[in-house]
Amino acid sequence: KAIKTAKMIDLSEETKGKNSFIEHLRYSVENDNDQIKIKKAYLLPNFVASCCKRIGIDGIRYMSTGYKCCVLWDDDYFDIVKGSREII
């Protein structure tokens, strides 16, 4: 259960054709035989996360394959209730 409020940035919405910056965050760069290949994923997530953390944002909500996820920098926003699967 939640025990305190977290300031989150939401990067999970559909952005195709709307927000080029977030679209580019969803690409990764891989170096394969000295050739750069771009595939859909994340290009700059560590940089963006570091910037968010530095300015006081507690976490990021993001789009994964088919569903939305969130990550918080610290684990003290929730209390785990033993035997419960309910998320409040």
Summary of the structure (lengths in Angstrom):
residues: 88
radius of gyration: 16.0
end to end distance: 5.5
largest distance: 50.4
contacts: 164
relative contact order: 0.27
helix: 18%
strand: 32%
